[in-house]
């Protein structure tokens, strides 16, 4: 391997030193000066068939070093040394670039960033880690090979002692500890007083990031997190679960919700609906049915329960019954049922559930479906009868109304007349009236589609794409279909679709080639939920594509109900998240001084907040030198400072330390025409690099 680089005598000396002092053979060659770093790294890279990096004299910016904790760098012998702005990739130096476990750990630590590993000479790697992360003067080390392992061991042992000493099960006064994460000046002192009156010690933090910093100092009885706090509360909750699984965590939107059980039941209801949606979607796909009737009825029942304003506990039971009212059709294989067979199918479901000792309340609800009321419920209304009636009217409506078209006013008038004729006999008056109002509202509303309803379809088979396009248009999605990768990417960059479907009716290798090509052209699967539809025999062979951030890989032969259900779930999450952010943004106009928080921190904070806002920065109260940056959902889309535009304007301001800043929420319609398409991380990395270069030039001048 080192042929032509070292002599036989040098080999013998290095081997003898290795035997006496330990360390790697290559490190012995490097330490004794028998070979330089470049020669060693090239030889190792050739042998291992991998890329390598020369670390000596390489200046690594602090912002890159902060991408991983010092403890992780020392323990795993890895260090970040560069950031590829164009491809959004963090580059790491390590001993073994083929170590997949290391790559997975780095992706976890960096929150799923794109990672590339580069080989480094062992000795240089260790000294570089010691220099940057341990602040160790490597020039003072008499013997790198012997001293560095001791330095590492001492550091790791010290960290272990610090962690153990900082973790106390109970404070000295034996009070259990509550962590309250809230920025509300009104309710915060009241909660503290209540907890302390019950003999708890209370620690208060105003941001999720501040709370993360104190996790190691106590074992908490419980943690309460207000939904208004800034910072990465998801990371906080994840760390809590890992550090102390027994700690109770409550995420609350109001103080009232902490004391009323209603909110918890609401959460359980939503969880139940999600599970039932998934369950019935899988059954629908298995039976290759065109529509998920159970889920459609379930959603109508949910909306009707909301319209009547039933308590959440009752809603949960009625919705549960709605999703399974005719589930026997999946168990007892029969011919396709007609509307006249509905009651027969429900009776079979009752028989099936009774044999499984299912909930008596739900069984009674099903028994109350499609029965003649004989106008007897005029005073007392049992929940079983009410639930059965709610399910009946929704089921009957869904049986007779096509899912393929919107309900017209003419047809609704006929339905309304029929419902009123049956009120008192088949339908309870309060149920019928609420149902009519609900359907009327649904028709009268302008098409209030989700904000996230644009689907981009890329295909290799026109007939398959047409089928998918037609089905999703029935669901009121806006669908764009393209068969050219170049045209797809142009539309992708311009229109920013909410979902992407890659319909690749081809071989496994061709699928991989299509996906790789799109990724190379700039399609970011992590930022846009992407589903790949392929031949049935290819799904199990394409699992490697999940590492790119693909949402799911589905067979082209599958019923589309399951895909639609998954997209609907993501759509709801995006809508809810957008609504919460919008509410939060409307009340958040913030200002401060650069001496307290610099522009780098502000940009990172905005990126995590998903806000649409304007940042204005003034140097030393000089309004003539104003930097303006517009964020759309946390991403920088526009920047200007004097003659500089886009990323150049942001680069120029990265190093500012004096002046004032202000963040103001703006409406989507008020955003200027974008002049930047680089990710926030790319701008920060490149800005810090340019800043370091500028400092270096000034030092050398």
C-alpha positions in Angstrom: 0.0 0.0 0.0 2.8 2.4 0.9 5.0 1.2 -2.0 7.4 3.9 -3.1 6.6 6.2 -0.1 8.6 4.6 2.7 11.7 2.4 3.0 11.9 -1.1 4.5 13.8 0.2 7.4 11.1 2.8 8.2 8.5 0.0 8.1 10.5 -2.0 10.7 10.8 1.1 12.9 7.1 1.9 12.7 6.1 -1.7 13.5 8.5 -1.8 16.5 7.0 1.6 17.8 3.5 0.3 17.3 4.3 -2.8 19.3 5.8 -0.7 22.1 3.4 2.2 22.2 0.3 1.1 20.4 -1.7 3.1 17.9 -2.2 2.5 14.2 0.6 1.7 11.8 -0.2 4.7 9.6 -0.2 7.0 12.7 3.3 5.7 13.6 4.5 6.5 10.1 3.1 10.0 10.3 4.3 10.7 13.8 7.9 9.6 13.0 7.9 11.7 9.8 8.3 8.8 7.5 5.3 9.9 5.5 3.3 13.1 5.3 -0.4 13.4 5.8 -1.2 13.8 2.1 0.7 10.6 1.2 -0.8 8.6 4.0 -4.4 9.8 3.2 -4.1 9.1 -0.5 -2.7 5.6 0.2 -5.5 4.8 2.6 -8.2 6.2 0.3 -7.0 4.1 -2.6 -6.9 1.0 -0.5 -10.5 1.6 0.9 -11.9 3.1 -2.3 -13.3 6.2 -0.5 -12.9 9.9 -0.5 -10.5 11.6 2.0 -9.7 15.0 3.5 -6.5 16.7 4.5 -7.3 18.3 7.9 -3.9 19.9 8.7 -4.1 23.7 8.4 -7.9 23.5 7.6 -9.8 26.3 9.4 -13.2 25.0 10.5 -15.8 27.7 11.3 -17.4 27.5 14.8 -20.9 27.3 13.3 -19.9 24.0 11.7 -18.3 22.7 14.8 -21.5 23.3 16.7 -23.4 20.9 14.5 -22.5 18.0 16.9 -21.7 18.0 20.6 -18.1 17.8 21.8 -18.9 14.6 23.7 -20.1 12.9 20.5 -17.1 14.0 18.5 -14.7 12.6 21.1 -16.5 9.4 21.7 -17.1 8.6 18.0 -13.9 10.2 16.7 -15.6 12.4 14.1 -15.6 16.1 13.2 -17.5 18.2 10.7 -15.2 20.3 8.5 -17.3 21.8 5.7 -20.8 22.4 4.4 -21.7 22.0 0.8 -24.1 25.0 0.2 -25.3 23.9 -3.3 -26.2 20.4 -2.3 -27.1 21.0 1.4 -24.6 18.4 2.7 -22.5 18.4 5.9 -19.1 16.9 5.4 -17.5 14.9 8.3 -14.0 13.5 8.7 -13.7 10.1 10.4 -11.7 6.9 10.6 -14.0 4.7 8.5 -16.4 6.3 5.9 -18.0 2.9 5.4 -19.4 3.0 9.0 -23.2 3.0 8.4 -23.9 3.2 12.1 -21.9 6.3 12.4 -23.8 7.9 9.5 -27.2 7.0 11.1 -26.1 8.5 14.4 -24.9 11.7 12.7 -28.2 12.0 10.9 -30.0 11.7 14.3 -27.7 14.2 16.0 -28.0 16.7 13.2 -31.8 16.2 12.8 -31.8 14.3 9.5 -29.3 16.5 7.6 -27.6 15.1 4.5 -24.3 13.5 5.6 -21.1 12.6 3.7 -18.2 10.9 5.4 -14.5 11.4 4.5 -11.5 9.4 5.5 -8.8 11.2 7.6 -5.5 10.1 8.9 -6.1 8.8 12.4 -3.5 10.9 14.2 -4.5 14.1 12.5 -8.2 13.4 13.1 -7.5 13.0 16.9 -5.4 16.1 17.2 -8.0 18.1 15.3 -10.8 17.0 17.6 -8.6 17.8 20.6 -7.8 21.2 19.2 -11.3 22.3 18.4 -13.5 20.5 20.9 -11.3 20.2 23.9 -9.5 23.5 23.5 -6.3 21.6 23.9 -2.9 23.1 22.8 -1.7 20.2 20.7 1.7 21.8 20.3 2.4 20.9 24.0 1.8 17.2 23.6 5.1 15.4 23.9 3.7 12.2 22.4 0.4 12.3 20.4 0.1 8.6 20.3 0.3 8.1 24.1 -1.1 11.3 25.3 -4.2 11.8 23.2 -6.0 8.6 24.3 -5.5 9.7 27.9 -6.9 13.2 27.1 -10.0 11.6 25.6 -10.5 9.2 28.5 -10.1 12.0 31.0 -12.6 14.1 29.2 -15.2 11.4 28.8 -14.8 10.4 32.5 -15.2 14.0 33.5 -18.4 14.3 31.5 -19.8 11.2 33.1 -19.1 12.5 36.6 -20.7 15.8 35.7 -23.8 14.1 34.4 -24.1 11.9 37.4 -23.6 14.7 39.9 -26.1 16.9 38.1 -28.8 14.3 38.3 -30.5 14.2 41.7 -33.6 12.2 42.2 -34.9 14.7 44.7 -33.6 18.1 45.9 -32.3 18.5 49.4 -35.7 19.5 50.8 -37.1 16.2 49.4 -39.7 18.1 47.3 -40.6 16.6 43.9 -39.8 19.0 41.1 -42.1 20.4 38.4 -40.8 22.1 35.3 -43.1 24.8 34.0 -42.3 26.1 30.5 -44.4 29.2 29.9 -44.0 32.7 28.7 -47.4 34.0 29.8 -46.8 36.6 32.6 -50.5 36.4 33.7 -50.9 32.6 34.3 -47.3 31.7 35.1 -47.3 33.0 38.7 -50.7 31.5 39.4 -49.6 28.1 38.3 -46.4 28.3 40.4 -48.4 29.3 43.4 -50.8 26.4 42.9 -48.0 23.8 42.5 -46.0 25.2 45.4 -49.1 25.0 47.6 -49.1 21.3 47.0 -45.5 21.1 48.2 -43.8 20.9 44.8 -40.6 22.7 43.9 -41.2 24.6 40.6 -38.6 25.5 38.0 -39.8 28.0 35.4 -38.4 28.5 31.9 -39.7 30.8 29.2 -38.5 28.9 26.1 -38.2 25.2 25.1 -34.5 25.7 24.4 -33.9 27.1 28.0 -35.8 24.1 29.3 -33.6 21.7 27.4 -30.6 23.2 29.1 -31.8 22.3 32.6 -33.0 18.7 31.8 -29.8 17.2 33.2 -30.1 19.0 36.6 -33.2 17.3 38.0 -35.4 14.3 37.7 -38.8 16.0 37.2 -42.1 14.7 38.5 -43.9 16.4 35.6 -43.3 19.0 32.9 -46.0 21.5 31.7 -45.3 23.2 28.3 -47.5 26.1 27.0 -48.2 26.0 23.3 -47.1 29.7 23.0 -43.4 29.2 24.0 -40.6 29.7 21.5 -38.0 27.0 20.6 -38.0 23.4 19.6 -40.6 21.9 22.0 -40.7 18.6 20.0 -37.0 18.2 20.8 -37.7 19.0 24.4 -40.4 16.3 24.7 -38.2 13.8 22.9 -35.3 14.4 25.4 -37.7 14.2 28.3 -38.9 10.8 27.2 -35.3 9.5 26.8 -33.9 11.0 30.0 -36.8 10.2 32.3 -39.6 8.0 30.8 -41.6 8.2 34.0 -41.9 12.0 33.9 -45.4 13.2 33.0 -45.4 15.6 30.1 -48.4 17.9 29.4 -48.6 20.2 26.4 -51.4 22.7 27.0 -53.1 25.5 25.1 -54.8 27.1 28.1 -54.6 26.9 31.9 -58.3 25.7 31.9 -57.3 22.7 29.8 -55.0 21.5 32.6 -57.9 21.2 35.0 -60.6 20.0 32.8 -60.6 16.5 31.4 -62.3 17.6 28.1 -59.1 18.3 26.3 -57.6 14.9 27.1 -60.8 13.2 25.8 -60.6 15.4 22.7 -57.0 14.2 22.0 -58.1 10.6 22.5 -61.0 11.1 20.2 -58.7 12.4 17.4 -56.4 9.5 18.0 -59.3 7.0 17.8 -60.4 8.6 14.5 -56.9 8.4 13.0 -56.6 4.7 14.0 -60.1 3.9 12.6 -59.3 5.7 9.4 -56.1 3.7 9.0 -57.8 0.4 9.9 -60.7 0.9 7.5 -58.4 2.2 4.7 -56.4 -1.0 4.9 -59.5 -3.2 4.8 -60.8 -1.2 1.8 -57.5 -1.6 0.0 -57.4 -5.4 0.8 -60.9 -5.8 -0.6 -60.1 -3.5 -3.6 -63.2 -1.4 -2.9 -63.5 1.9 -4.8 -64.3 4.0 -1.7 -63.8 3.7 2.0 -67.5 3.9 2.9 -66.8 3.4 6.7 -64.4 6.3 6.8 -66.8 8.6 4.9 -69.7 7.7 7.2 -67.3 8.2 10.2 -66.3 11.7 9.1 -70.0 12.7 8.5 -70.8 11.4 12.0 -67.9 13.3 13.5 -69.1 16.5 11.9 -72.7 16.0 12.9 -71.7 15.3 16.5 -69.8 18.6 16.4 -72.8 20.3 15.0 -75.0 19.0 17.8 -72.2 19.9 20.2 -72.1 16.6 22.1 -69.6 16.1 24.9 -66.4 14.6 23.6 -66.9 11.4 25.6 -70.2 10.7 23.8 -68.7 11.7 20.5 -65.9 9.2 20.9 -68.3 6.3 21.4 -70.7 7.3 18.5 -67.8 7.8 16.1 -66.3 4.5 17.1 -69.7 2.8 16.3 -70.0 4.6 13.0 -66.7 3.3 11.7 -67.5 -0.3 12.4 -71.3 -0.3 11.9 -71.1 -2.7 8.9 -67.7 -4.2 9.5 -69.1 -7.7 9.2 -68.9 -7.3 5.4 -65.1 -7.9 5.7 -65.6 -11.0 7.9 -68.6 -12.7 6.3 -67.9 -12.9 2.6 -71.2 -12.1 0.8 -72.3 -10.6 -2.4 -72.1 -6.8 -2.8 -74.9 -5.5 -0.6 -77.8 -3.4 -1.9 -79.4 -0.5 0.1 -82.1 -3.0 1.1 -79.5 -5.2 2.8 -78.1 -2.5 5.1 -80.0 -3.6 8.2 -79.1 -7.3 7.5 -75.4 -6.3 7.4 -75.6 -4.3 10.6 -77.3 -7.3 12.3 -74.4 -9.5 11.3 -72.0 -6.9 12.7 -74.0 -6.9 16.0 -73.7 -10.7 16.1 -69.9 -10.6 15.4 -69.2 -7.9 18.0 -71.4 -9.7 20.6 -69.4 -12.8 20.1 -66.2 -10.8 20.9 -67.7 -9.3 24.1 -67.5 -5.8 22.5 -68.7 -2.6 24.3 -72.4 -3.0 25.1 -73.0 0.7 24.5 -71.8 0.4 20.9 -73.8 -2.7 20.3 -76.9 -1.0 21.6 -76.2 1.9 19.3 -76.1 -0.4 16.3 -79.3 -2.0 17.4 -80.9 1.4 17.4 -80.0 2.0 13.7 -82.8 1.9 11.1 -85.6 1.4 13.6 -89.1 2.9 13.7 -89.0 5.4 16.5 -92.8 5.6 16.8 -92.3 9.2 18.0 -91.6 7.9 21.5 -88.4 10.0 22.3 -90.0 13.2 23.3 -88.5 13.7 26.8 -85.6 11.4 27.7 -83.2 10.5 24.9 -80.7 7.6 25.7 -77.3 8.0 24.3 -77.6 4.7 22.5 -80.7 5.9 20.6 -79.2 9.2 19.8 -75.9 7.6 18.6 -77.8 5.0 16.5 -79.9 7.8 14.9 -76.9 9.9 14.1 -75.2 7.0 12.4 -78.4 6.0 10.5 -78.9 9.4 8.9 -75.2 9.7 7.9 -75.1 6.1 6.6 -78.3 6.5 4.6 -77.0 9.7 3.0 -73.7 8.2 2.1 -75.4 5.1 0.6 -77.4 7.1 -1.9 -75.2 10.1 -2.7 -72.3 9.5 -5.1 -68.8 10.3 -4.0 -67.9 11.3 -7.5 -69.7 14.6 -7.6 -70.6 17.5 -5.4 -74.1 17.7 -4.1 -76.3 20.2 -6.1 -78.9 22.5 -4.6 -81.7 20.7 -6.6 -80.7 17.3 -5.3 -80.3 18.6 -1.8 -83.9 20.0 -1.9 -85.2 16.5 -2.6 -83.1 15.0 0.2 -84.2 17.7 2.6 -87.9 17.0 1.8 -87.4 13.2 2.3 -85.6 13.7 5.7 -88.4 16.0 6.9 -91.0 13.4 5.9 -89.2 10.7 7.9 -88.5 12.9 11.0 -90.3 11.5 14.0 -90.4 8.0 12.4 -86.9 7.2 11.3 -85.0 10.4 12.3 -85.0 12.3 15.6 -86.0 15.9 15.0 -82.8 17.3 16.6 -80.7 15.0 14.5 -82.5 15.7 11.3 -82.5 19.5 11.8 -78.7 19.5 12.6 -77.9 17.2 9.7 -79.8 19.5 7.2 -78.0 22.5 8.5 -74.6 20.7 8.3 -75.2 19.7 4.6 -76.5 23.1 3.8 -73.4 24.7 5.2 -71.3 22.3 3.3 -73.0 23.3 0.0 -73.2 27.0 0.7 -69.6 27.3 1.6 -67.3 28.2 -1.2 -64.9 25.4 -1.9 -62.9 25.7 1.3 -60.2 23.4 0.3 -57.1 22.8 2.3 -54.3 25.3 1.7 -52.3 22.1 1.0 -54.1 20.5 -2.0 -51.7 20.8 -4.9 -50.4 17.4 -6.2 -47.6 17.1 -8.8 -47.6 13.8 -10.7 -44.5 12.5 -12.6 -45.1 9.4 -14.6 -43.8 6.9 -17.1 -47.2 5.5 -18.1 -49.9 7.9 -19.3 -52.9 5.6 -18.6 -51.8 5.1 -15.0 -51.3 8.8 -14.5 -54.7 9.6 -15.9 -56.4 7.2 -13.5 -54.6 8.8 -10.6 -55.3 12.3 -11.8 -59.1 11.6 -12.2 -59.3 10.0 -8.7 -57.5 12.9 -6.9 -59.6 15.5 -8.8 -62.7 13.8 -7.3 -61.1 14.5 -3.9 -60.9 18.2 -5.0 -57.1 18.3 -5.3 -55.4 20.4 -7.9 -53.4 18.0 -10.0 -50.5 18.8 -12.3 -49.2 15.9 -14.5 -45.8 15.8 -16.2 -43.8 13.1 -18.0 -40.6 15.2 -18.5 -38.2 15.5 -15.6 -37.0 18.9 -16.8 -40.6 20.3 -17.0 -41.4 18.7 -13.6 -38.4 20.5 -12.0 -39.3 23.8 -13.6 -42.8 23.6 -12.2 -41.5 22.2 -8.8 -39.3 25.2 -8.3 -41.9 27.7 -9.4 -45.1 26.4 -7.9 -43.8 24.6 -4.7 -46.3 21.7 -4.7 -47.7 20.3 -1.5 -47.3 16.6 -2.5 -45.5 14.7 -5.2 -46.5 11.4 -6.7 -43.9 9.6 -8.8 -45.7 6.9 -10.8 -42.9 4.8 -12.1 -44.2 1.8 -14.0 -40.8 0.3 -14.8 -38.1 -1.9 -13.5 -36.4 -1.5 -10.1 -33.2 -0.1 -11.6 -35.1 2.3 -13.8 -37.1 3.5 -10.7 -33.8 4.2 -8.9 -32.4 6.0 -11.9 -35.6 8.3 -12.1 -35.5 9.1 -8.4 -31.7 9.7 -8.3 -32.0 12.0 -11.4 -34.8 14.0 -9.8 -32.8 14.3 -6.6 -29.7 15.5 -8.6 -31.9 18.1 -10.3 -32.8 19.5 -6.9 -36.0 17.8 -5.8 -35.9 17.8 -2.0 -38.0 14.8 -0.8 -37.7 15.8 2.8 -39.3 19.2 2.3 -42.2 17.9 0.1 -44.1 14.7 1.1 -43.4 12.4 -1.8 -45.0 9.0 -2.6 -43.5 6.6 -5.1 -46.0 4.2 -6.9 -44.3 1.2 -8.5 -45.0 -2.3 -9.7 -46.1 -4.7 -6.8 -42.9 -6.8 -7.0 -40.7 -3.8 -6.7 -41.9 -2.3 -3.4 -39.7 -4.5 -1.2 -36.6 -3.8 -3.3 -36.7 0.0 -3.0 -36.5 0.5 0.7 -33.2 2.2 0.3 -35.1 5.2 -1.2 -36.5 6.0 2.3 -33.2 7.4 3.2 -33.8 10.2 0.7 -36.8 11.3 2.7 -39.5 9.6 0.6 -42.8 9.4 2.5 -43.9 5.9 1.2 -43.5 3.4 -1.6 -46.9 1.9 -2.7 -47.9 -0.7 -5.3 -49.5 0.6 -8.5 -52.0 -2.3 -8.2 -53.2 -1.1 -4.8 -56.5 0.6 -4.3 -55.9 4.4 -4.1 -57.9 4.7 -0.8 -54.9 4.1 1.4 -52.8 6.6 -0.5 -55.6 9.2 -0.2 -56.0 8.5 3.5 -52.3 9.1 4.1 -52.3 12.3 2.2 -55.4 13.5 4.0 -53.7 12.9 7.3 -50.7 14.9 6.3 -53.0 17.6 4.9 -54.8 18.0 8.2 -51.5 18.2 10.1 -50.3 20.9 7.7 -53.5 22.9 8.0 -53.5 22.7 11.8 -49.9 23.6 12.0 -50.4 26.5 9.6 -53.4 27.8 11.6 -51.6 27.6 14.9 -48.6 29.4 13.4 -50.8 32.1 12.0 -52.5 32.7 15.3 -49.1 32.9 17.0 -47.7 35.1 14.3 -50.5 37.6 14.6 -49.5 38.3 18.2 -45.7 38.2 17.8 -44.1 41.5 16.8 -40.6 41.3 18.4 -37.7 43.7 18.6 -34.3 43.8 20.3 -30.6 44.7 20.1 -27.9 42.9 18.1 -25.8 43.0 21.2 -28.3 40.6 22.9 -29.1 38.4 19.9 -27.2 38.5 16.6 -28.5 38.0 13.1 -27.4 34.3 12.9 -29.5 33.5 16.0 -32.5 35.4 14.6 -32.4 33.6 11.3 -32.1 30.2 13.0 -35.0 31.2 15.3 -37.2 32.2 12.3 -36.3 29.0 10.4 -37.6 27.0 13.3 -40.7 29.1 13.8 -42.2 28.6 10.3 -43.3 32.3 10.4 -44.2 34.6 7.6 -42.6 37.9 8.7 -40.3 40.8 7.9 -37.0 41.4 9.7 -35.6 44.9 9.7 -32.1 45.6 11.1 -30.7 49.1 11.6 -27.0 49.7 12.3 -26.5 52.1 15.2 -29.9 53.7 14.8 -29.1 54.8 11.2 -32.3 54.2 9.3 -30.5 54.9 6.0 -28.7 51.6 6.4 -31.6 49.3 6.9 -31.3 45.5 6.1 -34.7 44.0 5.2 -35.3 40.2 5.1 -38.7 38.6 4.3 -39.4 35.1 5.6 -42.1 32.8 4.1 -42.9 30.0 6.5 -39.5 30.5 8.1 -37.5 30.5 4.8 -35.7 33.6 3.6 -37.2 34.5 0.2 -36.1 38.1 -0.1 -33.3 40.3 1.3 -31.9 43.7 0.5 -29.3 46.1 1.9 -28.3 49.2 0.0 -27.3 47.8 -3.5 -27.0 44.2 -2.3 -29.9 41.8 -3.0 -30.8 38.3 -2.0 -28.2 36.1 -0.3 -25.5 38.8 -0.8 -27.4 41.2 1.4 -27.6 38.6 4.2 -23.9 37.6 3.8 -23.0 41.3 4.3 -24.9 41.5 7.6 -23.9 38.2 9.3 -21.1 39.8 11.3 -23.0 42.9 12.6 -22.8 43.2 16.4 -24.3 46.6 17.1 -27.7 48.0 16.1 -31.4 47.1 16.6 -33.8 44.7 15.0 -37.5 44.2 14.7 -39.7 41.3 13.4 -43.2 42.0 12.2 -45.7 39.5 10.9 -46.9 40.0 7.3 -49.7 38.6 5.2 -48.8 36.2 2.4 -50.2 38.8 -0.1 -47.7 41.4 1.1 -44.6 39.4 0.4 -42.3 40.9 -2.2 -41.2 39.1 -5.4 -38.6 36.5 -4.2 -34.9 37.3 -4.9 -33.4 34.3 -3.0 -33.9 30.5 -3.3 -31.0 29.3 -1.1 -31.9 27.5 2.2 -31.4 29.4 5.4 -28.6 27.0 6.5 -26.7 27.6 3.2 -26.8 31.3 3.7 -25.6 31.0 7.3 -22.8 28.6 6.4 -21.6 30.7 3.5 -22.0 33.9 5.4 -19.8 32.6 8.3 -17.2 31.3 5.8 -17.0 34.7 4.1 -16.8 36.4 7.5 -13.9 34.1 8.6 -12.1 34.9 5.3 -12.6 38.6 5.9 -11.1 38.3 9.4 -8.2 36.2 8.1 -7.4 38.9 5.4 -7.5 41.6 8.1 -5.1 39.6 10.3 -2.7 39.1 7.4 -2.8 42.7 6.3 
